[in-house]
C-alpha cells in the first residue's frame, strides 16, 4: 500500500502548485487507496476555483492528511502508479492461475493474453501515437510490395464476385487494412447464402495456409457445409437433403468428397451445438481464433452473439457495444471478418412493395454504429427465387454505390453474374 507516496504526491501538488504532474501521469482518484477523498477534494477545488487550495486548508479539512518530507517526485509518481497497476492486475493473474490449477493450461494462457491485452489498452500502453515522419519509410516499403499491380488485381482475398472485388479490393488483411466486412439484408433475403459463398470462394482460390472459421449462430453446421457442397461440388442443394441425386451425380459427389479429403487446408464451422447449445461470446470467439490458428472468420449473425449483461443498457446499446467489440477483435488480432447483420422491418416492407428499391446503410436493423464500425459493407435484395441484387453501401477510402445482380442456380451449384441485357428481365 502506497500510503506514504500518496501523501508525498499531495504535498508536492499543494506546495509547488503543480497540478500538471498529475495530468501528465494520467493519475486519477482511482490511484489513491488511502487518501482518495483528499485527492477528490483538491481536484474538485481546482475545477471550481481555477487554482489549488492551500496546504493548510486541506489539513484543516482532513484529519488523515499531514505534512511529510518530500522525495524525488518522479519516484513518487512511479510508486503511486505501480501500486495502482498491482491492485488492478492481481485479480487477472489470480483468475488465470485458478484456470491453470485446473490443468487447463492453454485456456489459462489465452485468458492471460486476452485480459493482459485489455489491461494494457485500458491504461494507455497499447498505442503511443503514430509518427507521420518516423513511419514514412514503412509506408513506402508497404507500397513497394504492391507496386506494379494491374488495375484489376486486388490486394485482399476474393469475395467470389468480380465487381465486388474491383470495388472493394477484396477482403483485406494487411497491416494497413484489416477488414470488418458487413453483409446485411432484411430477413430471408440471402445473407447466409451470400456470406457463406464469399467465404468458400476465397478458400477455394487461396494458398494452403488459408484456414477460416464460420460462426453459424442461426443455422446448423451441416446446412452451411451443404451450401459449400452445392457450389464447390456442383450438385443440387435440394437433392443433397432429399436423397434425390441421380446415380451419376451421386458418383460425382463421392469423387468430389475424395478429392476434398486430400486437401491440406480446411474450413471449420462453429454452430450452437459446438458450444453446448449456447450462443458464443466474443471472448469465446477470440479464444477459438487464437487457439486453432484461424486467419479469418465469418460471424453469422451479429445480433445472435451472447450479449453483455441484461442490465447493461437496452438492446441498441448492447449491440453498439458488441459491434465495437467485434471491430476491436478484428484490429487486435489482425484477422479480418465478414459480419452478417439484419436490416430493419421497414427495409423489408420497402423491397416487398417495390423490388427495384435498394437497401442502404440507413436501413440497418440494430444500430447505425454497426455501419460506422465496418470498413466495407454490402446489402442484399432478393429480386427472384434465385437472383440477388448486391449493393456496395460502405467502402472506406473508395467509392460506394456500385451494384450488380447475381444468379444462384441451386440445382447446378453455379453462381454467375448477370449482364445488362439480362437485367432487363427482372426490372
C-alpha positions in Angstrom: 0.0 0.0 0.0 1.5 3.3 -1.1 0.0 5.5 1.7 3.2 7.5 2.2 3.7 8.1 -1.5 0.1 9.3 -1.8 0.8 11.8 0.9 4.0 12.8 -0.7 2.3 13.4 -4.1 -0.4 15.5 -2.5 2.1 17.5 -0.5 4.1 18.2 -3.7 1.0 19.3 -5.6 -0.1 21.7 -2.8 3.4 23.1 -2.0 4.6 23.6 -5.6 1.1 24.3 -7.0 1.9 21.8 -9.8 -1.3 20.0 -10.9 0.3 19.1 -14.3 2.3 16.3 -12.7 -1.0 14.5 -12.1 -2.4 15.1 -15.5 0.8 14.2 -17.3 1.0 10.9 -15.5 -2.7 10.1 -16.1 -3.3 9.8 -12.3 -7.0 9.9 -11.2 -8.7 9.3 -7.9 -8.7 5.6 -8.5 -5.0 5.6 -8.0 -5.5 6.6 -4.4 -6.4 3.9 -2.0 -5.9 5.7 1.4 -6.2 9.4 0.6 -8.8 9.2 -2.2 -11.2 11.7 -0.6 -8.4 14.2 -0.1 -7.4 13.9 -3.8 -11.1 14.3 -4.9 -11.4 17.4 -2.8 -8.2 19.0 -4.2 -9.3 18.1 -7.8 -12.8 19.5 -7.2 -11.5 22.7 -5.6 -9.2 23.3 -8.6 -12.0 22.7 -11.1 -14.4 25.0 -9.2 -12.0 27.9 -8.5 -9.3 27.5 -11.1 -6.5 27.2 -8.6 -5.3 24.8 -5.9 -6.2 25.1 -2.2 -3.5 25.9 0.3 -1.9 23.0 2.2 -3.4 24.5 5.4 -6.9 24.3 4.0 -6.5 20.7 3.2 -5.0 19.9 6.6 -7.9 21.6 8.4 -10.4 19.6 6.4 -8.9 16.1 6.6 -7.5 14.7 9.8 -5.7 12.0 7.9 -3.7 14.4 5.8 -0.4 15.5 7.2 2.9 17.1 6.2 5.6 14.7 5.0 9.1 15.0 3.8 9.2 15.2 0.0 11.3 12.8 -2.1 12.0 12.8 -5.8 8.7 13.5 -7.4 9.4 11.1 -10.3 9.9 8.3 -7.8 6.7 9.2 -6.0 4.6 9.2 -9.2 6.1 5.8 -10.3 5.3 4.3 -6.9 1.7 5.5 -6.9 1.2 4.3 -10.4 2.8 0.9 -9.7 0.7 0.3 -6.7 -2.4 1.0 -8.7 -1.3 -1.3 -11.5 -0.5 -4.0 -9.0 -4.0 -3.8 -7.5 -5.7 -3.9 -10.9 -3.6 -6.6 -12.4 -3.6 -9.0 -9.5 -7.1 -10.3 -10.0 -6.3 -11.1 -13.6 -3.3 -13.2 -12.5 -5.3 -14.9 -9.8 -8.1 -15.9 -12.2 -5.6 -17.2 -14.8 -3.8 -19.2 -12.1 -7.1 -20.8 -11.0 -7.7 -21.9 -14.5 -4.1 -23.2 -14.7 -4.6 -25.1 -11.4 -7.4 -27.0 -13.1 -4.8 -28.2 -15.6 -6.3 -26.1 -18.4 -3.0 -24.7 -19.5 -3.9 -23.5 -23.0 -7.1 -21.8 -21.6 -5.1 -20.1 -18.9 -2.5 -18.8 -21.4 -5.2 -17.5 -23.7 -7.1 -15.9 -20.7 -4.0 -14.2 -19.5 -3.1 -13.0 -23.0 -6.6 -11.6 -23.6 -7.0 -9.9 -20.2 -3.5 -8.5 -20.3 -4.1 -7.0 -23.7 -7.3 -5.4 -22.4 -5.5 -4.1 -19.3 -2.7 -2.6 -21.3 -5.2 -0.9 -23.6 -7.1 0.4 -20.6 -4.1 2.1 -19.1 -3.0 3.6 -22.5 0.1 1.4 -23.1 -1.2 -0.1 -26.4 -0.9 3.0 -28.6 1.7 5.7 -28.2 0.6 7.6 -31.3 1.6 7.3 -34.9 4.6 9.4 -36.0 4.0 10.7 -39.6 7.7 11.1 -40.2 9.1 8.0 -38.4 6.7 5.7 -40.2 7.2 7.3 -43.6 9.7 4.7 -44.8 7.4 1.9 -43.6 4.6 3.4 -45.7 6.9 3.4 -48.7 8.1 -0.2 -48.1 4.4 -1.2 -47.9 3.6 0.4 -51.2 6.6 -1.1 -52.9 5.3 -4.6 -52.0 2.2 -3.9 -54.2 3.8 -1.6 -56.8 3.2 -2.6 -60.5 -0.1 -4.5 -60.0 -2.7 -4.4 -62.7 -5.7 -2.3 -62.1 -8.0 -5.3 -61.9 -5.7 -7.1 -59.4 -6.9 -7.0 -55.8 -4.9 -6.9 -52.6 -7.2 -8.9 -50.4 -8.9 -12.2 -50.7 -11.6 -12.6 -53.4 -15.2 -12.2 -52.4 -16.2 -14.5 -55.2 -17.7 -11.6 -57.2 -15.5 -9.8 -59.6 -17.4 -6.4 -59.5 -17.2 -6.5 -55.7 -13.5 -7.3 -55.7 -12.8 -4.4 -58.1 -14.9 -2.0 -56.0 -13.6 -3.0 -52.5 -10.1 -4.5 -53.2 -11.4 -7.8 -51.7 -11.2 -8.9 -48.0 -8.1 -7.1 -46.8 -5.8 -8.4 -44.1 -2.6 -6.4 -44.3 -1.0 -4.2 -41.7 -2.6 -1.1 -43.3 -6.1 -2.5 -43.5 -7.9 -5.4 -41.7 -11.5 -5.6 -42.8 -14.7 -5.6 -40.9 -16.8 -6.6 -44.0 -20.5 -6.1 -43.3 -23.1 -8.2 -45.1 -26.7 -7.1 -44.3 -30.2 -7.5 -45.6 -33.8 -7.9 -44.5 -34.9 -11.3 -43.2 -35.0 -14.2 -45.7 -33.0 -12.3 -48.4 -29.9 -14.5 -48.7 -27.5 -13.2 -46.1 -26.2 -16.6 -45.1 -26.2 -17.9 -48.6 -24.1 -15.0 -49.9 -21.8 -14.7 -46.9 -21.1 -18.5 -46.9 -20.4 -18.3 -50.6 -18.0 -15.4 -50.1 -16.0 -17.4 -47.6 -15.8 -20.6 -49.6 -14.9 -18.8 -52.8 -11.9 -17.2 -51.2 -10.9 -20.6 -49.6 -11.2 -22.3 -52.9 -8.8 -19.9 -54.6 -6.2 -19.1 -51.9 -3.0 -20.7 -50.7 -2.7 -23.7 -48.5 -2.3 -21.6 -45.3 -5.9 -20.3 -45.5 -7.8 -21.6 -42.5 -11.1 -19.7 -42.0 -13.7 -20.1 -39.3 -17.5 -19.8 -39.8 -19.5 -19.0 -36.7 -23.1 -20.1 -37.5 -25.3 -18.8 -34.8 -28.6 -19.4 -36.6 -28.2 -22.5 -38.9 -26.6 -25.9 -38.2 -23.1 -26.6 -39.3 -24.3 -29.2 -41.8 -26.5 -26.6 -43.5 -23.5 -24.3 -44.1 -21.5 -27.3 -45.3 -24.3 -28.2 -47.8 -24.2 -24.7 -49.1 -20.5 -25.2 -49.8 -21.0 -28.6 -51.4 -23.7 -27.1 -53.6 -21.2 -24.6 -55.2 -17.9 -26.4 -54.9 -19.1 -29.9 -55.9 -21.8 -28.5 -58.3 -24.6 -30.7 -57.1 -28.2 -29.9 -56.3 -28.7 -28.3 -52.9 -32.2 -29.7 -52.6 -31.2 -33.2 -53.8 -28.5 -33.3 -51.1 -31.1 -33.1 -48.4 -33.7 -35.2 -50.0 -31.6 -38.1 -51.4 -32.7 -37.5 -55.0 -29.3 -37.2 -56.7 -29.1 -39.2 -59.9 -26.6 -42.1 -59.7 -24.3 -40.2 -62.0 -24.5 -37.1 -59.7 -24.1 -39.2 -56.6 -20.8 -40.7 -58.0 -19.6 -37.2 -59.0 -20.3 -36.1 -55.4 -18.4 -39.0 -54.0 -15.4 -38.2 -56.3 -15.6 -34.6 -55.0 -15.5 -35.8 -51.4 -12.5 -38.0 -52.1 -10.6 -35.0 -53.6 -11.8 -32.8 -50.7 -10.3 -35.3 -48.2 -6.9 -34.9 -49.8 -6.8 -31.2 -49.2 -4.3 -29.9 -46.6 -6.4 -26.9 -45.7 -9.8 -26.8 -44.1 -12.7 -24.6 -43.2 -14.3 -25.1 -39.7 -17.9 -24.3 -38.8 -18.8 -23.5 -35.2 -22.5 -23.7 -34.6 -24.6 -23.6 -31.4 -24.2 -27.4 -30.9 -20.4 -26.9 -30.9 -20.9 -24.6 -27.9 -23.3 -26.7 -25.9 -26.4 -25.1 -27.4 -25.4 -21.6 -26.3 -24.6 -18.6 -28.4 -20.9 -17.6 -28.5 -19.4 -14.6 -26.7 -16.7 -12.5 -28.2 -14.2 -13.9 -25.7 -15.0 -17.4 -26.8 -14.6 -16.5 -30.4 -11.3 -14.8 -29.6 -10.0 -17.9 -27.8 -11.0 -20.2 -30.7 -9.4 -18.0 -33.3 -6.1 -17.9 -31.3 -6.1 -21.5 -30.2 -7.0 -23.0 -33.6 -4.9 -20.6 -35.7 -7.7 -19.4 -37.9 -6.6 -16.5 -40.2 -10.1 -15.0 -40.9 -13.7 -15.6 -39.8 -17.3 -15.1 -40.6 -19.9 -14.2 -38.0 -23.5 -15.1 -38.9 -25.0 -13.2 -37.3 -24.1 -10.2 -35.1 -27.3 -10.0 -33.1 -27.1 -13.6 -32.1 -23.9 -13.2 -30.2 -24.3 -13.7 -26.5 -24.6 -10.1 -25.3 -23.3 -8.4 -22.2 -25.5 -8.4 -19.1 -29.2 -7.6 -19.5 -28.6 -4.8 -17.1 -26.0 -3.0 -19.2 -28.5 -0.9 -21.3 -31.1 -1.5 -23.9 -30.7 -3.8 -26.9 -29.4 -1.0 -29.1 -26.7 -0.1 -26.6 -25.7 -3.7 -26.1 -25.4 -4.2 -29.9 -23.4 -1.0 -30.1 -21.0 -2.5 -27.6 -20.9 -5.9 -29.4 -20.2 -4.3 -32.8 -17.4 -2.2 -31.2 -16.1 -5.4 -29.6 -16.0 -7.2 -33.0 -14.2 -4.3 -34.5 -11.6 -4.3 -31.7 -11.2 -8.1 -32.0 -10.5 -7.7 -35.8 -8.0 -5.0 -35.3 -6.3 -6.5 -32.2 -5.8 -10.0 -33.9 -5.3 -8.8 -37.4 -7.9 -11.4 -38.6 -10.5 -9.9 -41.0 -14.1 -10.9 -40.7 -17.3 -11.0 -42.7 -20.1 -9.9 -40.3 -23.7 -10.6 -41.1 -26.4 -8.2 -39.7 -30.1 -7.7 -40.0 -31.9 -4.9 -41.9 -34.9 -3.4 -40.2 -38.6 -4.2 -40.9 -39.1 -1.0 -42.9 -36.5 -2.2 -45.4 -38.3 -5.5 -45.8 -41.6 -3.7 -46.4 -39.9 -1.3 -48.9 -38.4 -4.0 -51.1 -41.5 -6.2 -51.0 -43.6 -3.2 -52.2 -41.0 -2.3 -54.9 -38.3 -4.8 -55.8 -36.2 -2.1 -57.5 -35.7 -0.3 -54.2 -32.3 -0.6 -52.6 -31.5 -1.4 -49.0 -28.9 1.2 -47.9 -26.9 2.0 -44.8 -29.8 3.8 -43.1 -31.8 0.6 -43.1 -29.5 -1.3 -40.7 -31.8 -3.0 -38.2 -30.0 -2.9 -34.9 -27.9 0.3 -34.7 -26.2 2.5 -37.2 -23.0 2.1 -35.2 -22.6 -1.2 -37.0 -22.2 0.5 -40.3 -19.8 3.0 -38.8 -17.7 0.2 -37.3 -17.5 -1.6 -40.7 -14.7 -0.8 -43.1 -16.7 -2.2 -46.1 -20.3 -3.3 -46.5 -22.9 -4.7 -48.9 -26.6 -5.0 -48.8 -28.6 -7.8 -50.4 -32.1 -7.8 -52.0 -33.6 -11.0 -53.3 -35.3 -10.0 -56.6 -36.4 -13.5 -57.5 -36.1 -17.0 -56.2 -32.6 -17.4 -57.4 -31.5 -13.8 -58.2 -30.0 -11.3 -55.8 -29.0 -7.6 -56.1 -25.9 -6.7 -54.3 -25.2 -3.0 -53.4 -21.9 -1.6 -52.0 -23.1 0.6 -49.1 -19.8 1.2 -47.3 -16.3 1.3 -48.9 -13.8 3.1 -46.7 -11.3 5.1 -48.8 -13.1 4.1 -52.0 -16.3 4.9 -53.8 -19.6 3.1 -52.9 -22.9 2.7 -54.6 -21.9 0.1 -57.1 -24.5 -2.7 -57.7 -24.8 -5.9 -59.6 -27.0 -8.9 -60.0 -26.1 -12.5 -59.0 -27.9 -15.6 -60.1 -27.6 -18.6 -57.8 -28.6 -21.8 -59.5 -29.4 -24.2 -56.6 -29.7 -27.2 -58.9 -26.3 -26.9 -60.7 -24.5 -25.0 -57.9 -23.3 -22.4 -60.5 -23.2 -18.8 -59.2 -23.0 -16.3 -62.0 -23.1 -12.5 -62.6 -25.9 -11.2 -64.9 -25.0 -8.6 -67.6 -27.1 -5.6 -68.5 -29.1 -7.4 -71.2 -30.3 -10.0 -68.6 -31.0 -7.3 -66.0 -34.0 -6.1 -68.0 -35.8 -9.4 -67.3 -36.0 -8.5 -63.6 -36.7 -4.8 -63.6 
